[in-house]
Amino acid sequence: MSQTQRIADSYRAATVKAAWYGPSLAELLAQISPELATTRPVPRSHSISELLQHLLLWNERIRNTSDSNSLPPWQPEKDWAEPPIPWNELVTRWSQSRQLLEEKIRNFPVEDLAKHVPGRNYPYETLFHGVVEHTIYHSGQIAMVMSMLQSR
């Protein structure tokens, strides 16, 4: 199995099914109502919907990165200021984006993993491992917010 296949498998486990540490992101999302998704657990915190929309934004940015399209810089004031997407549409869009990103990773040429990501000072291998870690990080936040809201 190639390195890109292993990374794609890790991304799939974190996002769809068979994560070693607990429920995948899709398994968590299946338990969340639109009302729960848009409720903030505490003032000035992110809702589940905002966290998922952030993941969607970065999935799309990474998926669209190529030699002719640099990865945009991280600008938190812009990343978290996107107009909200209705929950059911957001889940559908994230699921489609997740699938397309997995396909990009799975089909990415192994020999290009060492190439630098346009607009960054690190290689695609770091980017692809990073998207798995980013997803797991925010999945943990989503699980914690869900737990906080359900315990009210």
N, C-alpha and C positions, 0 to 999 in steps of 0.2 A: 504494500500500500504506500502511495506517495505521501509526501509531506502535506500537499494541498488537500488530499483526501482525508488525512488525519485532522487537519484544522477544520475542514468542512463538517466532519463527523462530530467534532467537539461543539461547533456552533449549532448543529442540528440537535444535539443532546441538550444543550442549554436552552434552546428555544422551543423545541417541539416535544421531545419525549426521551426519557432514559438518562436524565441528569443524575450523576452519582450522588449528589449532595441533597437532593430533594426534588420538589416539583419543578418542571421546566416553566419557562415564562408562559407558554401557551396554556399549560395546565393551571397556572395561577389566574390567567385572564379569563378562563372559562368559569371561574367562581365569582366574577366581579360584575355587579349590576352597573348600569349607567349612573345611578345616583351615588353609589359607593365610589365609582371611578372619579367623580368630579368633586368629591368632598375632601377638604384639606383636614389632615389629622390635628394640626395645630396652626394658629395664624402664621402667615408668611412662609409656610412650608409648601412643598409641591404635592399636588394630588397625584393619584395613580395615572390619571389621564395625561397629565403634564409629563410624567416620567416616561410613559409609553410614546408620547409624541416626540420627546427628545430622542428616544431610541430610533424611531422612524426617520427623523431628520438625519441622524448620523448614518443609518443604514443606506439611505439614499445618497448621501454625500460620498460615502465609501464606494458604493456600487457604481457611481458615475465618474469616479476618479480614473483617469487614463493619462497617457502621455500628452494628450491635447487638452486635458481638463484637470487642473490642479485641485487637490483637496483644500477646501476653504479653511481659513484660520478659525480657531475656536474663539468665539466672541460670546461669552455667556449672556451679556445683555441682549443680544439678538437671538441666541439659541432658545432662550426661555420666554421670548416675547412673541412667538409665532401665534397667529389667531388660532383659537381652539378648534379642533376637529370633533364633531359629534362622536360619542363613544363607539357605537356600532360600526360606523364608517372607519374610525381610527383603527379598530381591531382588524377589520378587513384589509385596510391598506398596509398595516404593519405585517400581517400574515403574508400578503403578496410580496412585500418588500423583502421580508425575511427569506422567502423562498428564492427570490431572484439573487439576493446576496449570497446565499448558500451555493447556488449554481455558479456564480462568478468565482467564488473561492475554489470550488470543486474543479472547475475547468481552467483555472489559472495555470499558466505554464510554470512548472516547477523551476525551470531554469531562470525565470524572471523574479522569483521570490527575493533574491538578493538586490534587485534593482531598487533605487530610491523612489519613494512615492513623490510624485510631483507636488511641490509646495511644502515638503517636509524634509527632515534630515535623517530619516530612518527608512529601512527597506519595507517592501510589501509584507514580508514575513512578520515583522513587528506589528504592522497595521492589522493583519488578519488575526494574529493571536490577540491583539488588543481589542478587536471587536467582540471576541468571545468573552474576554474579561470585563469589558464595558457592559455587556448584556447581563452577565452574572451579577455584577455590582448593582445595577439598577433593578434587577429581578429581586434581589435581597431587599432593596428599599421598598419595592412594591409589596412584597410579602409582609414586611414590617408595618407599612401603612395599612394594609388590609387587616392585619391582626389588631392594630390600634383601633380602627374604625369598628370592627366587629365586636370588640370588647366593650364598647360604649353602651 
